[in-house]
Amino acid sequence: MLDEVALEDVPNTKDDISTFLRDELSKTRKDEKEIGLIWPGPEVIEELARMAEPLFVFAATICRFIQDEMWLLTDQLNIIRTSRLGSQASKLD
């Protein structure tokens, strides 16, 4: 039997999302020569995790957007960080 679980009942997922973002974006960093060694940095990972919490799909979408090969990684990251997406995450319930 499956139990129904509401998102608000799920334990804090921010740490798991941070780990996912750090892992995914570190794969990107290895492929880019113009990016510094500490990209995007722990503060930015934390910011992105807060934006995505509690939805892993939001974090995965952020990664795909940043990693789009048609655009510079740093430009894509800046678009995410300056957008209003973070304020919308909690409204996705």
PDB file of N, CA, C and O in Angstrom:
ATOM      1  N   MET A   1       0.833  -1.160   0.000  1.00  0.00           N
ATOM      2  CA  MET A   1       0.000   0.000   0.000  1.00  0.00           C
ATOM      3  C   MET A   1       0.896   1.248   0.000  1.00  0.00           C
ATOM      4  O   MET A   1       1.902   1.300   0.708  1.00  0.00           O
ATOM      5  N   LEU A   2       0.524   2.233  -0.789  1.00  0.00           N
ATOM      6  CA  LEU A   2       1.262   3.487  -0.870  1.00  0.00           C
ATOM      7  C   LEU A   2       0.612   4.531   0.023  1.00  0.00           C
ATOM      8  O   LEU A   2      -0.612   4.652   0.073  1.00  0.00           O
ATOM      9  N   ASP A   3       1.434   5.268   0.714  1.00  0.00           N
ATOM     10  CA  ASP A   3       0.937   6.363   1.533  1.00  0.00           C
ATOM     11  C   ASP A   3       1.129   7.670   0.786  1.00  0.00           C
ATOM     12  O   ASP A   3       2.113   7.848   0.067  1.00  0.00           O
ATOM     13  N   GLU A   4       0.204   8.565   0.957  1.00  0.00           N
ATOM     14  CA  GLU A   4       0.292   9.880   0.352  1.00  0.00           C
ATOM     15  C   GLU A   4       1.121  10.781   1.270  1.00  0.00           C
ATOM     16  O   GLU A   4       0.916  10.795   2.483  1.00  0.00           O
ATOM     17  N   VAL A   5       2.057  11.533   0.684  1.00  0.00           N
ATOM     18  CA  VAL A   5       2.909  12.429   1.459  1.00  0.00           C
ATOM     19  C   VAL A   5       2.809  13.824   0.857  1.00  0.00           C
ATOM     20  O   VAL A   5       3.015  14.008  -0.343  1.00  0.00           O
ATOM     21  N   ALA A   6       2.497  14.791   1.686  1.00  0.00           N
ATOM     22  CA  ALA A   6       2.431  16.180   1.238  1.00  0.00           C
ATOM     23  C   ALA A   6       3.826  16.788   1.274  1.00  0.00           C
ATOM     24  O   ALA A   6       4.636  16.438   2.132  1.00  0.00           O
ATOM     25  N   LEU A   7       4.109  17.697   0.343  1.00  0.00           N
ATOM     26  CA  LEU A   7       5.427  18.321   0.291  1.00  0.00           C
ATOM     27  C   LEU A   7       5.805  18.991   1.595  1.00  0.00           C
ATOM     28  O   LEU A   7       6.968  18.954   1.997  1.00  0.00           O
ATOM     29  N   GLU A   8       4.847  19.598   2.256  1.00  0.00           N
ATOM     30  CA  GLU A   8       5.175  20.281   3.505  1.00  0.00           C
ATOM     31  C   GLU A   8       5.544  19.308   4.620  1.00  0.00           C
ATOM     32  O   GLU A   8       6.105  19.723   5.635  1.00  0.00           O
ATOM     33  N   ASP A   9       5.236  18.012   4.449  1.00  0.00           N
ATOM     34  CA  ASP A   9       5.578  17.005   5.442  1.00  0.00           C
ATOM     35  C   ASP A   9       6.939  16.360   5.188  1.00  0.00           C
ATOM     36  O   ASP A   9       7.430  15.599   6.022  1.00  0.00           O
ATOM     37  N   VAL A  10       7.542  16.654   4.056  1.00  0.00           N
ATOM     38  CA  VAL A  10       8.837  16.084   3.712  1.00  0.00           C
ATOM     39  C   VAL A  10       9.909  16.813   4.524  1.00  0.00           C
ATOM     40  O   VAL A  10       9.878  18.040   4.619  1.00  0.00           O
ATOM     41  N   PRO A  11      10.856  16.076   5.110  1.00  0.00           N
ATOM     42  CA  PRO A  11      11.919  16.734   5.863  1.00  0.00           C
ATOM     43  C   PRO A  11      12.699  17.699   4.968  1.00  0.00           C
ATOM     44  O   PRO A  11      12.608  17.632   3.742  1.00  0.00           O
ATOM     45  N   ASN A  12      13.442  18.567   5.575  1.00  0.00           N
ATOM     46  CA  ASN A  12      14.233  19.556   4.849  1.00  0.00           C
ATOM     47  C   ASN A  12      15.029  18.894   3.723  1.00  0.00           C
ATOM     48  O   ASN A  12      15.828  17.989   3.965  1.00  0.00           O
ATOM     49  N   THR A  13      14.805  19.347   2.511  1.00  0.00           N
ATOM     50  CA  THR A  13      15.483  18.773   1.345  1.00  0.00           C
ATOM     51  C   THR A  13      16.619  19.648   0.854  1.00  0.00           C
ATOM     52  O   THR A  13      17.313  19.279  -0.093  1.00  0.00           O
ATOM     53  N   LYS A  14      16.825  20.805   1.481  1.00  0.00           N
ATOM     54  CA  LYS A  14      17.817  21.751   0.975  1.00  0.00           C
ATOM     55  C   LYS A  14      19.220  21.153   0.932  1.00  0.00           C
ATOM     56  O   LYS A  14      19.963  21.409  -0.015  1.00  0.00           O
ATOM     57  N   ASP A  15      19.597  20.363   1.934  1.00  0.00           N
ATOM     58  CA  ASP A  15      20.932  19.754   1.935  1.00  0.00           C
ATOM     59  C   ASP A  15      21.093  18.786   0.768  1.00  0.00           C
ATOM     60  O   ASP A  15      22.138  18.765   0.117  1.00  0.00           O
ATOM     61  N   ASP A  16      20.068  17.989   0.503  1.00  0.00           N
ATOM     62  CA  ASP A  16      20.123  17.048  -0.619  1.00  0.00           C
ATOM     63  C   ASP A  16      20.172  17.802  -1.952  1.00  0.00           C
ATOM     64  O   ASP A  16      20.906  17.418  -2.863  1.00  0.00           O
ATOM     65  N   ILE A  17      19.403  18.856  -2.055  1.00  0.00           N
ATOM     66  CA  ILE A  17      19.396  19.653  -3.281  1.00  0.00           C
ATOM     67  C   ILE A  17      20.752  20.331  -3.465  1.00  0.00           C
ATOM     68  O   ILE A  17      21.251  20.415  -4.587  1.00  0.00           O
ATOM     69  N   SER A  18      21.349  20.812  -2.381  1.00  0.00           N
ATOM     70  CA  SER A  18      22.684  21.422  -2.458  1.00  0.00           C
ATOM     71  C   SER A  18      23.711  20.422  -2.977  1.00  0.00           C
ATOM     72  O   SER A  18      24.541  20.753  -3.824  1.00  0.00           O
ATOM     73  N   THR A  19      23.648  19.210  -2.465  1.00  0.00           N
ATOM     74  CA  THR A  19      24.571  18.160  -2.908  1.00  0.00           C
ATOM     75  C   THR A  19      24.373  17.878  -4.399  1.00  0.00           C
ATOM     76  O   THR A  19      25.343  17.749  -5.145  1.00  0.00           O
ATOM     77  N   PHE A  20      23.122  17.784  -4.824  1.00  0.00           N
ATOM     78  CA  PHE A  20      22.818  17.552  -6.238  1.00  0.00           C
ATOM     79  C   PHE A  20      23.371  18.686  -7.103  1.00  0.00           C
ATOM     80  O   PHE A  20      24.033  18.433  -8.109  1.00  0.00           O
ATOM     81  N   LEU A  21      23.102  19.928  -6.717  1.00  0.00           N
ATOM     82  CA  LEU A  21      23.577  21.077  -7.496  1.00  0.00           C
ATOM     83  C   LEU A  21      25.098  21.112  -7.560  1.00  0.00           C
ATOM     84  O   LEU A  21      25.674  21.335  -8.625  1.00  0.00           O
ATOM     85  N   ARG A  22      25.746  20.893  -6.424  1.00  0.00           N
ATOM     86  CA  ARG A  22      27.214  20.902  -6.382  1.00  0.00           C
ATOM     87  C   ARG A  22      27.788  19.839  -7.313  1.00  0.00           C
ATOM     88  O   ARG A  22      28.752  20.096  -8.034  1.00  0.00           O
ATOM     89  N   ASP A  23      27.195  18.642  -7.298  1.00  0.00           N
ATOM     90  CA  ASP A  23      27.673  17.551  -8.146  1.00  0.00           C
ATOM     91  C   ASP A  23      27.453  17.861  -9.627  1.00  0.00           C
ATOM     92  O   ASP A  23      28.365  17.715 -10.440  1.00  0.00           O
ATOM     93  N   GLU A  24      26.252  18.285  -9.965  1.00  0.00           N
ATOM     94  CA  GLU A  24      25.929  18.569 -11.372  1.00  0.00           C
ATOM     95  C   GLU A  24      26.766  19.712 -11.928  1.00  0.00           C
ATOM     96  O   GLU A  24      27.290  19.619 -13.038  1.00  0.00           O
ATOM     97  N   LEU A  25      26.893  20.785 -11.166  1.00  0.00           N
ATOM     98  CA  LEU A  25      27.631  21.939 -11.660  1.00  0.00           C
ATOM     99  C   LEU A  25      29.132  21.705 -11.647  1.00  0.00           C
ATOM    100  O   LEU A  25      29.855  22.357 -12.401  1.00  0.00           O
ATOM    101  N   SER A  26      29.624  20.796 -10.814  1.00  0.00           N
ATOM    102  CA  SER A  26      31.058  20.467 -10.855  1.00  0.00           C
ATOM    103  C   SER A  26      31.403  19.721 -12.132  1.00  0.00           C
ATOM    104  O   SER A  26      32.517  19.851 -12.639  1.00  0.00           O
ATOM    105  N   LYS A  27      30.463  18.940 -12.664  1.00  0.00           N
ATOM    106  CA  LYS A  27      30.679  18.266 -13.952  1.00  0.00           C
ATOM    107  C   LYS A  27      30.827  19.297 -15.054  1.00  0.00           C
ATOM    108  O   LYS A  27      31.636  19.122 -15.964  1.00  0.00           O
ATOM    109  N   THR A  28      30.067  20.348 -14.981  1.00  0.00           N
ATOM    110  CA  THR A  28      30.132  21.422 -15.970  1.00  0.00           C
ATOM    111  C   THR A  28      31.459  22.137 -15.882  1.00  0.00           C
ATOM    112  O   THR A  28      32.076  22.442 -16.902  1.00  0.00           O
ATOM    113  N   ARG A  29      31.901  22.408 -14.667  1.00  0.00           N
ATOM    114  CA  ARG A  29      33.141  23.150 -14.457  1.00  0.00           C
ATOM    115  C   ARG A  29      34.326  22.446 -15.106  1.00  0.00           C
ATOM    116  O   ARG A  29      35.219  23.109 -15.634  1.00  0.00           O
ATOM    117  N   LYS A  30      34.350  21.140 -15.077  1.00  0.00           N
ATOM    118  CA  LYS A  30      35.460  20.385 -15.641  1.00  0.00           C
ATOM    119  C   LYS A  30      35.570  20.597 -17.155  1.00  0.00           C
ATOM    120  O   LYS A  30      36.652  20.474 -17.728  1.00  0.00           O
ATOM    121  N   ASP A  31      34.446  20.915 -17.794  1.00  0.00           N
ATOM    122  CA  ASP A  31      34.436  21.082 -19.237  1.00  0.00           C
ATOM    123  C   ASP A  31      34.722  22.506 -19.691  1.00  0.00           C
ATOM    124  O   ASP A  31      34.887  22.739 -20.888  1.00  0.00           O
ATOM    125  N   GLU A  32      34.786  23.447 -18.791  1.00  0.00           N
ATOM    126  CA  GLU A  32      34.935  24.847 -19.159  1.00  0.00           C
ATOM    127  C   GLU A  32      36.276  25.401 -18.683  1.00  0.00           C
ATOM    128  O   GLU A  32      36.617  25.299 -17.505  1.00  0.00           O
ATOM    129  N   LYS A  33      37.031  25.986 -19.608  1.00  0.00           N
ATOM    130  CA  LYS A  33      38.341  26.530 -19.264  1.00  0.00           C
ATOM    131  C   LYS A  33      38.258  27.956 -18.740  1.00  0.00           C
ATOM    132  O   LYS A  33      39.125  28.379 -17.975  1.00  0.00           O
ATOM    133  N   GLU A  34      37.230  28.711 -19.135  1.00  0.00           N
ATOM    134  CA  GLU A  34      37.172  30.117 -18.749  1.00  0.00           C
ATOM    135  C   GLU A  34      36.637  30.331 -17.341  1.00  0.00           C
ATOM    136  O   GLU A  34      36.647  31.457 -16.843  1.00  0.00           O
ATOM    137  N   ILE A  35      36.176  29.281 -16.699  1.00  0.00           N
ATOM    138  CA  ILE A  35      35.596  29.412 -15.369  1.00  0.00           C
ATOM    139  C   ILE A  35      36.670  29.150 -14.331  1.00  0.00           C
ATOM    140  O   ILE A  35      37.511  28.269 -14.512  1.00  0.00           O
ATOM    141  N   GLY A  36      36.650  29.902 -13.254  1.00  0.00           N
ATOM    142  CA  GLY A  36      37.617  29.741 -12.171  1.00  0.00           C
ATOM    143  C   GLY A  36      37.483  28.387 -11.481  1.00  0.00           C
ATOM    144  O   GLY A  36      36.527  27.647 -11.716  1.00  0.00           O
ATOM    145  N   LEU A  37      38.432  28.082 -10.646  1.00  0.00           N
ATOM    146  CA  LEU A  37      38.462  26.791  -9.967  1.00  0.00           C
ATOM    147  C   LEU A  37      37.298  26.600  -8.995  1.00  0.00           C
ATOM    148  O   LEU A  37      36.834  25.475  -8.807  1.00  0.00           O
ATOM    149  N   ILE A  38      36.826  27.671  -8.383  1.00  0.00           N
ATOM    150  CA  ILE A  38      35.728  27.546  -7.423  1.00  0.00           C
ATOM    151  C   ILE A  38      34.479  28.146  -8.056  1.00  0.00           C
ATOM    152  O   ILE A  38      34.075  29.259  -7.718  1.00  0.00           O
ATOM    153  N   TRP A  39      33.883  27.416  -8.959  1.00  0.00           N
ATOM    154  CA  TRP A  39      32.679  27.869  -9.643  1.00  0.00           C
ATOM    155  C   TRP A  39      31.573  26.873  -9.405  1.00  0.00           C
ATOM    156  O   TRP A  39      31.828  25.674  -9.515  1.00  0.00           O
ATOM    157  N   PRO A  40      30.416  27.266  -9.101  1.00  0.00           N
ATOM    158  CA  PRO A  40      29.980  28.639  -8.856  1.00  0.00           C
ATOM    159  C   PRO A  40      30.212  29.097  -7.434  1.00  0.00           C
ATOM    160  O   PRO A  40      29.896  30.242  -7.109  1.00  0.00           O
ATOM    161  N   GLY A  41      30.742  28.266  -6.584  1.00  0.00           N
ATOM    162  CA  GLY A  41      31.040  28.650  -5.202  1.00  0.00           C
ATOM    163  C   GLY A  41      29.943  28.227  -4.239  1.00  0.00           C
ATOM    164  O   GLY A  41      28.783  28.103  -4.632  1.00  0.00           O
ATOM    165  N   PRO A  42      30.303  28.006  -2.979  1.00  0.00           N
ATOM    166  CA  PRO A  42      29.339  27.516  -1.998  1.00  0.00           C
ATOM    167  C   PRO A  42      28.179  28.482  -1.741  1.00  0.00           C
ATOM    168  O   PRO A  42      27.058  28.042  -1.484  1.00  0.00           O
ATOM    169  N   GLU A  43      28.434  29.780  -1.806  1.00  0.00           N
ATOM    170  CA  GLU A  43      27.349  30.744  -1.569  1.00  0.00           C
ATOM    171  C   GLU A  43      26.293  30.663  -2.665  1.00  0.00           C
ATOM    172  O   GLU A  43      25.095  30.742  -2.392  1.00  0.00           O
ATOM    173  N   VAL A  44      26.740  30.506  -3.892  1.00  0.00           N
ATOM    174  CA  VAL A  44      25.806  30.429  -5.021  1.00  0.00           C
ATOM    175  C   VAL A  44      25.042  29.107  -4.974  1.00  0.00           C
ATOM    176  O   VAL A  44      23.842  29.078  -5.248  1.00  0.00           O
ATOM    177  N   ILE A  45      25.716  28.024  -4.632  1.00  0.00           N
ATOM    178  CA  ILE A  45      25.041  26.727  -4.487  1.00  0.00           C
ATOM    179  C   ILE A  45      23.940  26.847  -3.443  1.00  0.00           C
ATOM    180  O   ILE A  45      22.826  26.365  -3.649  1.00  0.00           O
ATOM    181  N   GLU A  46      24.251  27.491  -2.323  1.00  0.00           N
ATOM    182  CA  GLU A  46      23.272  27.685  -1.254  1.00  0.00           C
ATOM    183  C   GLU A  46      22.081  28.519  -1.752  1.00  0.00           C
ATOM    184  O   GLU A  46      20.929  28.204  -1.456  1.00  0.00           O
ATOM    185  N   GLU A  47      22.370  29.562  -2.495  1.00  0.00           N
ATOM    186  CA  GLU A  47      21.310  30.413  -3.049  1.00  0.00           C
ATOM    187  C   GLU A  47      20.406  29.624  -3.997  1.00  0.00           C
ATOM    188  O   GLU A  47      19.182  29.726  -3.925  1.00  0.00           O
ATOM    189  N   LEU A  48      21.015  28.841  -4.883  1.00  0.00           N
ATOM    190  CA  LEU A  48      20.240  28.042  -5.833  1.00  0.00           C
ATOM    191  C   LEU A  48      19.414  26.977  -5.107  1.00  0.00           C
ATOM    192  O   LEU A  48      18.278  26.700  -5.493  1.00  0.00           O
ATOM    193  N   ALA A  49      19.983  26.386  -4.064  1.00  0.00           N
ATOM    194  CA  ALA A  49      19.257  25.368  -3.287  1.00  0.00           C
ATOM    195  C   ALA A  49      18.038  25.981  -2.613  1.00  0.00           C
ATOM    196  O   ALA A  49      16.970  25.370  -2.579  1.00  0.00           O
ATOM    197  N   ARG A  50      18.194  27.185  -2.078  1.00  0.00           N
ATOM    198  CA  ARG A  50      17.045  27.870  -1.455  1.00  0.00           C
ATOM    199  C   ARG A  50      15.960  28.147  -2.494  1.00  0.00           C
ATOM    200  O   ARG A  50      14.769  28.032  -2.202  1.00  0.00           O
ATOM    201  N   MET A  51      16.375  28.510  -3.705  1.00  0.00           N
ATOM    202  CA  MET A  51      15.408  28.774  -4.765  1.00  0.00           C
ATOM    203  C   MET A  51      14.636  27.508  -5.129  1.00  0.00           C
ATOM    204  O   MET A  51      13.432  27.553  -5.378  1.00  0.00           O
ATOM    205  N   ALA A  52      15.335  26.396  -5.157  1.00  0.00           N
ATOM    206  CA  ALA A  52      14.744  25.144  -5.621  1.00  0.00           C
ATOM    207  C   ALA A  52      13.932  24.413  -4.561  1.00  0.00           C
ATOM    208  O   ALA A  52      12.983  23.700  -4.886  1.00  0.00           O
ATOM    209  N   GLU A  53      14.296  24.586  -3.305  1.00  0.00           N
ATOM    210  CA  GLU A  53      13.663  23.831  -2.230  1.00  0.00           C
ATOM    211  C   GLU A  53      12.150  24.004  -2.233  1.00  0.00           C
ATOM    212  O   GLU A  53      11.679  25.138  -2.323  1.00  0.00           O
ATOM    213  N   PRO A  54      11.375  22.944  -2.140  1.00  0.00           N
ATOM    214  CA  PRO A  54      11.699  21.543  -1.864  1.00  0.00           C
ATOM    215  C   PRO A  54      11.703  20.682  -3.129  1.00  0.00           C
ATOM    216  O   PRO A  54      11.630  19.458  -3.024  1.00  0.00           O
ATOM    217  N   LEU A  55      11.783  21.272  -4.297  1.00  0.00           N
ATOM    218  CA  LEU A  55      11.559  20.538  -5.541  1.00  0.00           C
ATOM    219  C   LEU A  55      12.855  20.211  -6.286  1.00  0.00           C
ATOM    220  O   LEU A  55      13.529  21.103  -6.803  1.00  0.00           O
ATOM    221  N   PHE A  56      13.192  18.924  -6.333  1.00  0.00           N
ATOM    222  CA  PHE A  56      14.369  18.495  -7.088  1.00  0.00           C
ATOM    223  C   PHE A  56      14.216  18.798  -8.571  1.00  0.00           C
ATOM    224  O   PHE A  56      15.205  19.083  -9.246  1.00  0.00           O
ATOM    225  N   VAL A  57      13.005  18.742  -9.083  1.00  0.00           N
ATOM    226  CA  VAL A  57      12.804  19.023 -10.503  1.00  0.00           C
ATOM    227  C   VAL A  57      13.192  20.467 -10.813  1.00  0.00           C
ATOM    228  O   VAL A  57      13.687  20.757 -11.902  1.00  0.00           O
ATOM    229  N   PHE A  58      12.973  21.355  -9.877  1.00  0.00           N
ATOM    230  CA  PHE A  58      13.372  22.752 -10.040  1.00  0.00           C
ATOM    231  C   PHE A  58      14.896  22.837 -10.115  1.00  0.00           C
ATOM    232  O   PHE A  58      15.434  23.554 -10.959  1.00  0.00           O
ATOM    233  N   ALA A  59      15.595  22.110  -9.238  1.00  0.00           N
ATOM    234  CA  ALA A  59      17.060  22.090  -9.245  1.00  0.00           C
ATOM    235  C   ALA A  59      17.589  21.495 -10.546  1.00  0.00           C
ATOM    236  O   ALA A  59      18.550  22.012 -11.117  1.00  0.00           O
ATOM    237  N   ALA A  60      16.980  20.430 -11.012  1.00  0.00           N
ATOM    238  CA  ALA A  60      17.408  19.801 -12.273  1.00  0.00           C
ATOM    239  C   ALA A  60      17.194  20.756 -13.446  1.00  0.00           C
ATOM    240  O   ALA A  60      18.018  20.817 -14.359  1.00  0.00           O
ATOM    241  N   THR A  61      16.100  21.493 -13.421  1.00  0.00           N
ATOM    242  CA  THR A  61      15.816  22.455 -14.487  1.00  0.00           C
ATOM    243  C   THR A  61      16.837  23.589 -14.465  1.00  0.00           C
ATOM    244  O   THR A  61      17.295  24.029 -15.520  1.00  0.00           O
ATOM    245  N   ILE A  62      17.194  24.061 -13.281  1.00  0.00           N
ATOM    246  CA  ILE A  62      18.230  25.090 -13.153  1.00  0.00           C
ATOM    247  C   ILE A  62      19.527  24.594 -13.787  1.00  0.00           C
ATOM    248  O   ILE A  62      20.165  25.325 -14.544  1.00  0.00           O
ATOM    249  N   CYS A  63      19.919  23.362 -13.482  1.00  0.00           N
ATOM    250  CA  CYS A  63      21.163  22.802 -14.034  1.00  0.00           C
ATOM    251  C   CYS A  63      21.109  22.717 -15.554  1.00  0.00           C
ATOM    252  O   CYS A  63      22.062  23.096 -16.234  1.00  0.00           O
ATOM    253  N   ARG A  64      20.001  22.222 -16.085  1.00  0.00           N
ATOM    254  CA  ARG A  64      19.872  22.132 -17.552  1.00  0.00           C
ATOM    255  C   ARG A  64      19.947  23.508 -18.189  1.00  0.00           C
ATOM    256  O   ARG A  64      20.570  23.667 -19.239  1.00  0.00           O
ATOM    257  N   PHE A  65      19.325  24.505 -17.576  1.00  0.00           N
ATOM    258  CA  PHE A  65      19.352  25.861 -18.101  1.00  0.00           C
ATOM    259  C   PHE A  65      20.773  26.413 -18.101  1.00  0.00           C
ATOM    260  O   PHE A  65      21.221  26.980 -19.097  1.00  0.00           O
ATOM    261  N   ILE A  66      21.478  26.249 -16.993  1.00  0.00           N
ATOM    262  CA  ILE A  66      22.846  26.752 -16.889  1.00  0.00           C
ATOM    263  C   ILE A  66      23.768  26.034 -17.865  1.00  0.00           C
ATOM    264  O   ILE A  66      24.668  26.652 -18.433  1.00  0.00           O
ATOM    265  N   GLN A  67      23.554  24.736 -18.066  1.00  0.00           N
ATOM    266  CA  GLN A  67      24.436  23.927 -18.903  1.00  0.00           C
ATOM    267  C   GLN A  67      24.092  23.960 -20.388  1.00  0.00           C
ATOM    268  O   GLN A  67      24.731  23.264 -21.177  1.00  0.00           O
ATOM    269  N   ASP A  68      23.112  24.742 -20.783  1.00  0.00           N
ATOM    270  CA  ASP A  68      22.741  24.844 -22.196  1.00  0.00           C
ATOM    271  C   ASP A  68      23.962  25.290 -23.000  1.00  0.00           C
ATOM    272  O   ASP A  68      24.518  26.360 -22.752  1.00  0.00           O
ATOM    273  N   GLU A  69      24.373  24.474 -23.952  1.00  0.00           N
ATOM    274  CA  GLU A  69      25.607  24.716 -24.702  1.00  0.00           C
ATOM    275  C   GLU A  69      25.540  25.920 -25.635  1.00  0.00           C
ATOM    276  O   GLU A  69      26.568  26.362 -26.148  1.00  0.00           O
ATOM    277  N   MET A  70      24.353  26.449 -25.858  1.00  0.00           N
ATOM    278  CA  MET A  70      24.222  27.602 -26.750  1.00  0.00           C
ATOM    279  C   MET A  70      24.601  28.910 -26.063  1.00  0.00           C
ATOM    280  O   MET A  70      24.753  29.933 -26.730  1.00  0.00           O
ATOM    281  N   TRP A  71      24.756  28.893 -24.748  1.00  0.00           N
ATOM    282  CA  TRP A  71      24.989  30.109 -23.986  1.00  0.00           C
ATOM    283  C   TRP A  71      26.155  29.931 -23.033  1.00  0.00           C
ATOM    284  O   TRP A  71      26.519  28.805 -22.691  1.00  0.00           O
ATOM    285  N   LEU A  72      26.741  31.036 -22.605  1.00  0.00           N
ATOM    286  CA  LEU A  72      27.818  30.980 -21.618  1.00  0.00           C
ATOM    287  C   LEU A  72      27.255  30.589 -20.253  1.00  0.00           C
ATOM    288  O   LEU A  72      26.202  31.080 -19.843  1.00  0.00           O
ATOM    289  N   LEU A  73      27.952  29.718 -19.568  1.00  0.00           N
ATOM    290  CA  LEU A  73      27.514  29.254 -18.252  1.00  0.00           C
ATOM    291  C   LEU A  73      27.303  30.420 -17.285  1.00  0.00           C
ATOM    292  O   LEU A  73      26.302  30.476 -16.570  1.00  0.00           O
ATOM    293  N   THR A  74      28.247  31.334 -17.274  1.00  0.00           N
ATOM    294  CA  THR A  74      28.160  32.441 -16.330  1.00  0.00           C
ATOM    295  C   THR A  74      26.965  33.339 -16.631  1.00  0.00           C
ATOM    296  O   THR A  74      26.329  33.850 -15.710  1.00  0.00           O
ATOM    297  N   ASP A  75      26.653  33.535 -17.916  1.00  0.00           N
ATOM    298  CA  ASP A  75      25.480  34.344 -18.278  1.00  0.00           C
ATOM    299  C   ASP A  75      24.196  33.657 -17.827  1.00  0.00           C
ATOM    300  O   ASP A  75      23.299  34.300 -17.282  1.00  0.00           O
ATOM    301  N   GLN A  76      24.112  32.363 -18.053  1.00  0.00           N
ATOM    302  CA  GLN A  76      22.916  31.616 -17.654  1.00  0.00           C
ATOM    303  C   GLN A  76      22.738  31.647 -16.137  1.00  0.00           C
ATOM    304  O   GLN A  76      21.627  31.815 -15.634  1.00  0.00           O
ATOM    305  N   LEU A  77      23.841  31.483 -15.422  1.00  0.00           N
ATOM    306  CA  LEU A  77      23.775  31.525 -13.967  1.00  0.00           C
ATOM    307  C   LEU A  77      23.290  32.897 -13.487  1.00  0.00           C
ATOM    308  O   LEU A  77      22.471  32.985 -12.572  1.00  0.00           O
ATOM    309  N   ASN A  78      23.794  33.954 -14.100  1.00  0.00           N
ATOM    310  CA  ASN A  78      23.366  35.302 -13.717  1.00  0.00           C
ATOM    311  C   ASN A  78      21.886  35.529 -13.991  1.00  0.00           C
ATOM    312  O   ASN A  78      21.209  36.209 -13.220  1.00  0.00           O
ATOM    313  N   ILE A  79      21.383  34.969 -15.075  1.00  0.00           N
ATOM    314  CA  ILE A  79      19.950  35.090 -15.382  1.00  0.00           C
ATOM    315  C   ILE A  79      19.127  34.446 -14.278  1.00  0.00           C
ATOM    316  O   ILE A  79      18.147  35.026 -13.809  1.00  0.00           O
ATOM    317  N   ILE A  80      19.526  33.243 -13.860  1.00  0.00           N
ATOM    318  CA  ILE A  80      18.809  32.550 -12.784  1.00  0.00           C
ATOM    319  C   ILE A  80      18.856  33.357 -11.502  1.00  0.00           C
ATOM    320  O   ILE A  80      17.837  33.545 -10.838  1.00  0.00           O
ATOM    321  N   ARG A  81      20.037  33.831 -11.157  1.00  0.00           N
ATOM    322  CA  ARG A  81      20.207  34.536  -9.880  1.00  0.00           C
ATOM    323  C   ARG A  81      19.465  35.863  -9.828  1.00  0.00           C
ATOM    324  O   ARG A  81      19.040  36.284  -8.752  1.00  0.00           O
ATOM    325  N   THR A  82      19.302  36.527 -10.957  1.00  0.00           N
ATOM    326  CA  THR A  82      18.628  37.822 -10.960  1.00  0.00           C
ATOM    327  C   THR A  82      17.144  37.718 -11.307  1.00  0.00           C
ATOM    328  O   THR A  82      16.436  38.725 -11.331  1.00  0.00           O
ATOM    329  N   SER A  83      16.683  36.519 -11.571  1.00  0.00           N
ATOM    330  CA  SER A  83      15.276  36.341 -11.914  1.00  0.00           C
ATOM    331  C   SER A  83      14.420  36.304 -10.657  1.00  0.00           C
ATOM    332  O   SER A  83      14.934  36.350  -9.539  1.00  0.00           O
ATOM    333  N   ARG A  84      13.152  36.225 -10.848  1.00  0.00           N
ATOM    334  CA  ARG A  84      12.221  36.135  -9.720  1.00  0.00           C
ATOM    335  C   ARG A  84      11.807  34.684  -9.488  1.00  0.00           C
ATOM    336  O   ARG A  84      10.844  34.429  -8.764  1.00  0.00           O
ATOM    337  N   LEU A  85      12.511  33.740 -10.084  1.00  0.00           N
ATOM    338  CA  LEU A  85      12.142  32.332  -9.962  1.00  0.00           C
ATOM    339  C   LEU A  85      12.151  31.862  -8.517  1.00  0.00           C
ATOM    340  O   LEU A  85      11.284  31.085  -8.116  1.00  0.00           O
ATOM    341  N   GLY A  86      13.101  32.312  -7.740  1.00  0.00           N
ATOM    342  CA  GLY A  86      13.198  31.878  -6.357  1.00  0.00           C
ATOM    343  C   GLY A  86      11.955  32.205  -5.552  1.00  0.00           C
ATOM    344  O   GLY A  86      11.564  31.442  -4.669  1.00  0.00           O
ATOM    345  N   SER A  87      11.343  33.314  -5.847  1.00  0.00           N
ATOM    346  CA  SER A  87      10.139  33.690  -5.115  1.00  0.00           C
ATOM    347  C   SER A  87       8.944  32.878  -5.553  1.00  0.00           C
ATOM    348  O   SER A  87       7.920  32.861  -4.870  1.00  0.00           O
ATOM    349  N   GLN A  88       9.061  32.204  -6.685  1.00  0.00           N
ATOM    350  CA  GLN A  88       7.950  31.403  -7.193  1.00  0.00           C
ATOM    351  C   GLN A  88       7.998  29.966  -6.705  1.00  0.00           C
ATOM    352  O   GLN A  88       6.978  29.277  -6.731  1.00  0.00           O
ATOM    353  N   ALA A  89       9.144  29.501  -6.265  1.00  0.00           N
ATOM    354  CA  ALA A  89       9.288  28.101  -5.910  1.00  0.00           C
ATOM    355  C   ALA A  89       8.277  27.651  -4.864  1.00  0.00           C
ATOM    356  O   ALA A  89       7.700  26.571  -4.987  1.00  0.00           O
ATOM    357  N   SER A  90       8.059  28.457  -3.850  1.00  0.00           N
ATOM    358  CA  SER A  90       7.129  28.038  -2.802  1.00  0.00           C
ATOM    359  C   SER A  90       5.689  28.051  -3.264  1.00  0.00           C
ATOM    360  O   SER A  90       4.829  27.461  -2.611  1.00  0.00           O
ATOM    361  N   LYS A  91       5.407  28.706  -4.369  1.00  0.00           N
ATOM    362  CA  LYS A  91       4.043  28.791  -4.879  1.00  0.00           C
ATOM    363  C   LYS A  91       3.690  27.615  -5.790  1.00  0.00           C
ATOM    364  O   LYS A  91       2.565  27.518  -6.280  1.00  0.00           O
ATOM    365  N   LEU A  92       4.673  26.709  -6.018  1.00  0.00           N
ATOM    366  CA  LEU A  92       4.440  25.581  -6.916  1.00  0.00           C
ATOM    367  C   LEU A  92       3.695  24.439  -6.270  1.00  0.00           C
ATOM    368  O   LEU A  92       3.410  23.444  -6.937  1.00  0.00           O
ATOM    369  N   ASP A  93       3.363  24.546  -4.977  1.00  0.00           N
ATOM    370  CA  ASP A  93       2.670  23.462  -4.268  1.00  0.00           C
ATOM    371  C   ASP A  93       1.365  23.091  -4.948  1.00  0.00           C
ATOM    372  O   ASP A  93       0.658  22.198  -4.481  1.00  0.00           O
TER     373      ASP A  93
END
